[in-house]
Structure formats: C-alpha cells, structure tokens
Amino acid sequence: MRLVAHELNLSKEQEQQIHSMWQTERPTLTGLLQEFSAESKEMDQATARGNLDEGKVQEIAARQGETLAS
C-alpha cells in the first residue's frame, strides 16, 4: 500500500481514507474470495481425470461469474 500511495503521491488523509475503505470492505472481499476458491475446487472436481460434466462446468462457471461480478 505504501508503494502505491507513494507512486500516486497520495496525502496522509487519502491514505487513511483508503485504509478505512479497505477495513470496511475486507469482510465482504474475504467472503467472496472464499466463495470463489470453493467454486474453483468444484470446477477442478468437475473436470478431473478427463471426466467432464459439461452441465456442471457451465453451472459452476456461471456462479463464478456472479461471484466475480459482486
């Protein structure tokens, strides 16, 4: 964060605002990352050992798209 703040020439107030936003959004981001990770594991299982379940893959991909769009 410090490097980015330095490169953008942010003031201390701007840095504090970003930090505050990050702290507010952290639980949401953590939940989304966990959800996406679980969906990725499902995708791995749905495509493991050449056993492709196309319907399942499409369903998981749709959920991953929704997760990323959140």
Distance bins in CASP14 RR format, pairs under 12 A and 6 or more apart:
PFRMAT RR
TARGET T0000
AUTHOR 0000-0000-0000
RMODE 2
METHOD distances of the structure
MODEL  1
1 7 0 0 0 0 0 1 0 0 0 0 0
1 8 0 0 0 0 0 1 0 0 0 0 0
1 10 0 0 0 0 1 0 0 0 0 0 0
1 14 0 0 0 0 0 1 0 0 0 0 0
1 15 1 0 0 1 0 0 0 0 0 0 0
1 16 0 0 0 0 0 1 0 0 0 0 0
1 18 1 0 0 1 0 0 0 0 0 0 0
1 19 1 0 0 1 0 0 0 0 0 0 0
1 21 0 0 0 0 0 1 0 0 0 0 0
1 22 0 0 0 0 1 0 0 0 0 0 0
1 23 0 0 0 0 0 1 0 0 0 0 0
2 8 0 0 0 0 0 1 0 0 0 0 0
2 10 0 0 0 0 1 0 0 0 0 0 0
2 12 0 0 0 0 0 1 0 0 0 0 0
2 15 0 0 0 0 1 0 0 0 0 0 0
2 18 0 0 0 0 0 1 0 0 0 0 0
2 19 0 0 0 0 0 1 0 0 0 0 0
3 10 0 0 0 0 0 1 0 0 0 0 0
3 15 0 0 0 0 0 1 0 0 0 0 0
4 10 0 0 0 0 1 0 0 0 0 0 0
4 14 0 0 0 0 0 1 0 0 0 0 0
4 15 0 0 0 0 1 0 0 0 0 0 0
4 18 0 0 0 0 1 0 0 0 0 0 0
4 19 0 0 0 0 0 1 0 0 0 0 0
4 22 0 0 0 0 0 1 0 0 0 0 0
5 11 0 0 0 0 1 0 0 0 0 0 0
5 12 0 0 0 0 1 0 0 0 0 0 0
5 13 0 0 0 0 0 1 0 0 0 0 0
5 14 1 0 0 1 0 0 0 0 0 0 0
5 15 1 0 1 0 0 0 0 0 0 0 0
5 16 0 0 0 0 0 1 0 0 0 0 0
5 17 0 0 0 0 0 1 0 0 0 0 0
5 18 1 0 0 1 0 0 0 0 0 0 0
5 19 0 0 0 0 1 0 0 0 0 0 0
5 22 0 0 0 0 0 1 0 0 0 0 0
6 12 0 0 0 0 0 1 0 0 0 0 0
6 14 0 0 0 0 0 1 0 0 0 0 0
6 15 0 0 0 0 1 0 0 0 0 0 0
8 14 0 0 0 0 1 0 0 0 0 0 0
8 15 0 0 0 0 1 0 0 0 0 0 0
8 18 0 0 0 0 1 0 0 0 0 0 0
9 15 0 0 0 0 0 1 0 0 0 0 0
10 16 0 0 0 0 1 0 0 0 0 0 0
10 17 0 0 0 0 1 0 0 0 0 0 0
10 18 1 0 0 1 0 0 0 0 0 0 0
10 19 0 0 0 0 0 1 0 0 0 0 0
11 17 0 0 0 0 1 0 0 0 0 0 0
11 18 0 0 0 0 0 1 0 0 0 0 0
12 18 0 0 0 0 0 1 0 0 0 0 0
12 19 0 0 0 0 0 1 0 0 0 0 0
13 19 0 0 0 0 0 1 0 0 0 0 0
13 20 0 0 0 0 0 1 0 0 0 0 0
14 20 0 0 0 0 0 1 0 0 0 0 0
14 21 0 0 0 0 0 1 0 0 0 0 0
15 21 0 0 0 0 0 1 0 0 0 0 0
15 22 0 0 0 0 0 1 0 0 0 0 0
16 22 0 0 0 0 0 1 0 0 0 0 0
16 23 0 0 0 0 0 1 0 0 0 0 0
17 23 0 0 0 0 0 1 0 0 0 0 0
17 24 0 0 0 0 0 1 0 0 0 0 0
18 24 0 0 0 0 0 1 0 0 0 0 0
18 25 0 0 0 0 0 1 0 0 0 0 0
19 25 0 0 0 0 0 1 0 0 0 0 0
19 26 0 0 0 0 0 1 0 0 0 0 0
20 26 0 0 0 0 0 1 0 0 0 0 0
21 28 0 0 0 0 0 1 0 0 0 0 0
21 29 0 0 0 0 0 1 0 0 0 0 0
22 28 0 0 0 0 0 1 0 0 0 0 0
22 29 0 0 0 0 1 0 0 0 0 0 0
22 30 0 0 0 0 0 1 0 0 0 0 0
23 29 0 0 0 0 0 1 0 0 0 0 0
23 30 0 0 0 0 0 1 0 0 0 0 0
25 31 0 0 0 0 0 1 0 0 0 0 0
25 32 0 0 0 0 1 0 0 0 0 0 0
25 33 0 0 0 0 0 1 0 0 0 0 0
25 70 0 0 0 0 0 1 0 0 0 0 0
26 32 0 0 0 0 0 1 0 0 0 0 0
26 33 0 0 0 0 0 1 0 0 0 0 0
27 33 0 0 0 0 0 1 0 0 0 0 0
27 34 0 0 0 0 0 1 0 0 0 0 0
28 34 0 0 0 0 0 1 0 0 0 0 0
28 35 0 0 0 0 0 1 0 0 0 0 0
28 67 0 0 0 0 0 1 0 0 0 0 0
28 70 0 0 0 0 1 0 0 0 0 0 0
29 35 0 0 0 0 0 1 0 0 0 0 0
29 36 0 0 0 0 0 1 0 0 0 0 0
29 67 0 0 0 0 0 1 0 0 0 0 0
29 68 0 0 0 0 0 1 0 0 0 0 0
29 70 0 0 0 0 1 0 0 0 0 0 0
30 36 0 0 0 0 0 1 0 0 0 0 0
30 37 0 0 0 0 0 1 0 0 0 0 0
31 37 0 0 0 0 1 0 0 0 0 0 0
31 38 0 0 0 0 1 0 0 0 0 0 0
31 39 0 0 0 0 0 1 0 0 0 0 0
31 67 0 0 0 0 1 0 0 0 0 0 0
31 70 0 0 0 0 1 0 0 0 0 0 0
32 38 0 0 0 0 0 1 0 0 0 0 0
32 39 0 0 0 0 0 1 0 0 0 0 0
32 63 0 0 0 0 0 1 0 0 0 0 0
32 64 0 0 0 0 0 1 0 0 0 0 0
32 65 0 0 0 0 0 1 0 0 0 0 0
32 66 0 0 0 0 0 1 0 0 0 0 0
32 67 1 0 1 0 0 0 0 0 0 0 0
32 68 0 0 0 0 1 0 0 0 0 0 0
32 69 0 0 0 0 0 1 0 0 0 0 0
32 70 1 0 1 0 0 0 0 0 0 0 0
33 39 0 0 0 0 0 1 0 0 0 0 0
33 40 0 0 0 0 0 1 0 0 0 0 0
33 67 0 0 0 0 1 0 0 0 0 0 0
33 68 0 0 0 0 0 1 0 0 0 0 0
33 70 0 0 0 0 0 1 0 0 0 0 0
34 40 0 0 0 0 0 1 0 0 0 0 0
34 41 0 0 0 0 0 1 0 0 0 0 0
34 67 0 0 0 0 1 0 0 0 0 0 0
35 41 0 0 0 0 0 1 0 0 0 0 0
35 42 0 0 0 0 0 1 0 0 0 0 0
35 60 0 0 0 0 0 1 0 0 0 0 0
35 63 0 0 0 0 1 0 0 0 0 0 0
35 64 0 0 0 0 1 0 0 0 0 0 0
35 65 0 0 0 0 0 1 0 0 0 0 0
35 66 0 0 0 0 1 0 0 0 0 0 0
35 67 1 0 1 0 0 0 0 0 0 0 0
35 68 0 0 0 0 0 1 0 0 0 0 0
35 70 0 0 0 0 1 0 0 0 0 0 0
36 42 0 0 0 0 0 1 0 0 0 0 0
36 43 0 0 0 0 0 1 0 0 0 0 0
36 60 0 0 0 0 0 1 0 0 0 0 0
36 61 0 0 0 0 0 1 0 0 0 0 0
36 63 0 0 0 0 1 0 0 0 0 0 0
36 64 1 0 0 1 0 0 0 0 0 0 0
36 65 0 0 0 0 1 0 0 0 0 0 0
36 66 0 0 0 0 0 1 0 0 0 0 0
36 67 1 0 1 0 0 0 0 0 0 0 0
36 68 1 0 0 1 0 0 0 0 0 0 0
36 69 0 0 0 0 0 1 0 0 0 0 0
36 70 0 0 0 0 1 0 0 0 0 0 0
37 43 0 0 0 0 0 1 0 0 0 0 0
37 44 0 0 0 0 0 1 0 0 0 0 0
37 64 0 0 0 0 0 1 0 0 0 0 0
37 67 0 0 0 0 1 0 0 0 0 0 0
38 44 0 0 0 0 0 1 0 0 0 0 0
38 45 0 0 0 0 0 1 0 0 0 0 0
38 60 0 0 0 0 1 0 0 0 0 0 0
38 63 0 0 0 0 1 0 0 0 0 0 0
38 64 0 0 0 0 0 1 0 0 0 0 0
38 67 0 0 0 0 1 0 0 0 0 0 0
39 45 0 0 0 0 0 1 0 0 0 0 0
39 46 0 0 0 0 0 1 0 0 0 0 0
39 56 0 0 0 0 0 1 0 0 0 0 0
39 57 0 0 0 0 0 1 0 0 0 0 0
39 59 0 0 0 0 1 0 0 0 0 0 0
39 60 1 0 1 0 0 0 0 0 0 0 0
39 61 0 0 0 0 1 0 0 0 0 0 0
39 62 0 0 0 0 1 0 0 0 0 0 0
39 63 1 0 1 0 0 0 0 0 0 0 0
39 64 1 0 1 0 0 0 0 0 0 0 0
39 65 0 0 0 0 1 0 0 0 0 0 0
39 66 0 0 0 0 1 0 0 0 0 0 0
39 67 1 0 0 1 0 0 0 0 0 0 0
39 68 0 0 0 0 1 0 0 0 0 0 0
40 46 0 0 0 0 0 1 0 0 0 0 0
40 47 0 0 0 0 0 1 0 0 0 0 0
40 60 0 0 0 0 1 0 0 0 0 0 0
40 61 0 0 0 0 0 1 0 0 0 0 0
40 63 0 0 0 0 0 1 0 0 0 0 0
40 64 1 0 0 1 0 0 0 0 0 0 0
40 65 0 0 0 0 0 1 0 0 0 0 0
40 67 0 0 0 0 1 0 0 0 0 0 0
40 68 0 0 0 0 0 1 0 0 0 0 0
41 47 0 0 0 0 0 1 0 0 0 0 0
41 48 0 0 0 0 0 1 0 0 0 0 0
41 60 0 0 0 0 1 0 0 0 0 0 0
41 64 0 0 0 0 0 1 0 0 0 0 0
42 48 0 0 0 0 0 1 0 0 0 0 0
42 53 0 0 0 0 0 1 0 0 0 0 0
42 56 1 0 0 1 0 0 0 0 0 0 0
42 57 0 0 0 0 1 0 0 0 0 0 0
42 59 0 0 0 0 1 0 0 0 0 0 0
42 60 1 0 1 0 0 0 0 0 0 0 0
42 61 0 0 0 0 0 1 0 0 0 0 0
42 62 0 0 0 0 0 1 0 0 0 0 0
42 63 0 0 0 0 1 0 0 0 0 0 0
42 64 0 0 0 0 1 0 0 0 0 0 0
42 67 0 0 0 0 0 1 0 0 0 0 0
43 52 0 0 0 0 0 1 0 0 0 0 0
43 53 0 0 0 0 0 1 0 0 0 0 0
43 55 0 0 0 0 0 1 0 0 0 0 0
43 56 0 0 0 0 1 0 0 0 0 0 0
43 57 1 0 0 1 0 0 0 0 0 0 0
43 58 0 0 0 0 0 1 0 0 0 0 0
43 59 0 0 0 0 0 1 0 0 0 0 0
43 60 1 0 1 0 0 0 0 0 0 0 0
43 61 1 0 0 1 0 0 0 0 0 0 0
43 62 0 0 0 0 0 1 0 0 0 0 0
43 63 0 0 0 0 1 0 0 0 0 0 0
43 64 1 0 0 1 0 0 0 0 0 0 0
43 65 0 0 0 0 0 1 0 0 0 0 0
43 67 0 0 0 0 0 1 0 0 0 0 0
44 50 0 0 0 0 0 1 0 0 0 0 0
44 51 0 0 0 0 0 1 0 0 0 0 0
44 52 0 0 0 0 0 1 0 0 0 0 0
44 56 0 0 0 0 0 1 0 0 0 0 0
44 57 0 0 0 0 0 1 0 0 0 0 0
44 60 0 0 0 0 1 0 0 0 0 0 0
45 51 0 0 0 0 1 0 0 0 0 0 0
45 52 0 0 0 0 0 1 0 0 0 0 0
45 53 0 0 0 0 1 0 0 0 0 0 0
45 56 0 0 0 0 1 0 0 0 0 0 0
45 57 0 0 0 0 0 1 0 0 0 0 0
45 60 0 0 0 0 1 0 0 0 0 0 0
46 52 1 0 0 1 0 0 0 0 0 0 0
46 53 1 0 1 0 0 0 0 0 0 0 0
46 54 0 0 0 0 1 0 0 0 0 0 0
46 55 0 0 0 0 1 0 0 0 0 0 0
46 56 1 0 1 0 0 0 0 0 0 0 0
46 57 1 0 1 0 0 0 0 0 0 0 0
46 58 0 0 0 0 1 0 0 0 0 0 0
46 59 0 0 0 0 1 0 0 0 0 0 0
46 60 1 0 0 1 0 0 0 0 0 0 0
46 61 0 0 0 0 1 0 0 0 0 0 0
46 63 0 0 0 0 0 1 0 0 0 0 0
46 64 0 0 0 0 0 1 0 0 0 0 0
47 53 0 0 0 0 1 0 0 0 0 0 0
47 54 0 0 0 0 1 0 0 0 0 0 0
47 55 0 0 0 0 0 1 0 0 0 0 0
47 56 0 0 0 0 1 0 0 0 0 0 0
47 57 1 0 0 1 0 0 0 0 0 0 0
47 58 0 0 0 0 0 1 0 0 0 0 0
47 60 0 0 0 0 1 0 0 0 0 0 0
47 61 0 0 0 0 0 1 0 0 0 0 0
48 56 0 0 0 0 0 1 0 0 0 0 0
48 57 0 0 0 0 0 1 0 0 0 0 0
50 57 0 0 0 0 0 1 0 0 0 0 0
51 57 0 0 0 0 0 1 0 0 0 0 0
52 58 0 0 0 0 0 1 0 0 0 0 0
52 60 0 0 0 0 0 1 0 0 0 0 0
53 59 0 0 0 0 1 0 0 0 0 0 0
53 60 0 0 0 0 1 0 0 0 0 0 0
53 61 0 0 0 0 0 1 0 0 0 0 0
54 60 0 0 0 0 0 1 0 0 0 0 0
54 61 0 0 0 0 0 1 0 0 0 0 0
55 61 0 0 0 0 1 0 0 0 0 0 0
55 62 0 0 0 0 1 0 0 0 0 0 0
56 62 0 0 0 0 0 1 0 0 0 0 0
56 63 0 0 0 0 0 1 0 0 0 0 0
57 63 0 0 0 0 0 1 0 0 0 0 0
57 64 0 0 0 0 0 1 0 0 0 0 0
58 64 0 0 0 0 0 1 0 0 0 0 0
58 65 0 0 0 0 0 1 0 0 0 0 0
59 65 0 0 0 0 0 1 0 0 0 0 0
59 66 0 0 0 0 0 1 0 0 0 0 0
60 66 0 0 0 0 0 1 0 0 0 0 0
60 67 0 0 0 0 0 1 0 0 0 0 0
61 67 0 0 0 0 0 1 0 0 0 0 0
61 68 0 0 0 0 0 1 0 0 0 0 0
62 68 0 0 0 0 0 1 0 0 0 0 0
62 69 0 0 0 0 0 1 0 0 0 0 0
63 69 0 0 0 0 0 1 0 0 0 0 0
63 70 0 0 0 0 0 1 0 0 0 0 0
64 70 0 0 0 0 0 1 0 0 0 0 0
END
